[in-house]
Amino acid sequence: MAEGAIVLTGGRVAAERPHGCYVEPTVLADITPTTALWRVFAPVLAVRAVDDFEAAVAAVDDSVFGLAAAVFTRGLASAYRFAEDAECGQVAVDTTTTGWDVHLPFGGFHDSGTGYREQGEEVLRFSTRVKTVAVHFGA
């Protein structure tokens, strides 16, 4: 790629949609903070190595989106702290962000979400309309 990222898989125009802005699911490596694809909401997984914990959280939060992030670590305390600090709707630890169980709430923060979760018990708030009625009995 022109910006130095390496396409590990995918990256071609989707065969079933040759006349639109559609690409196959894609995995990119050697992403930097200035790579335009670092801030794209698409079926693109951007793999970016960072130097330390603070840089990992900063990398996740360096976007208007906030659907999901993954962290690979040897320390559970760091994983919990990352899950707390990262501004996104879903966090995966030592695995990718694919394959979420259909019973888990799904959705993102910022420009990646509506504020509601689409599955699990959270969907009840999204799918329910609450009405309050006050009735006074008596004189």
Salt bridges, closest charged atoms under 4 A:
GLU24 OE1 - ARG12 NH2 3.05
GLU54 OE2 - ARG81 NH2 3.12
ASP62 OD2 - ARG39 NH2 2.43
ASP85 OD2 - ARG81 NE 3.72
GLU87 OE1 - HIS110 NE2 3.19
ASP101 OD1 - HIS103 ND1 2.81
GLU122 OE2 - ARG125 NH2 2.68
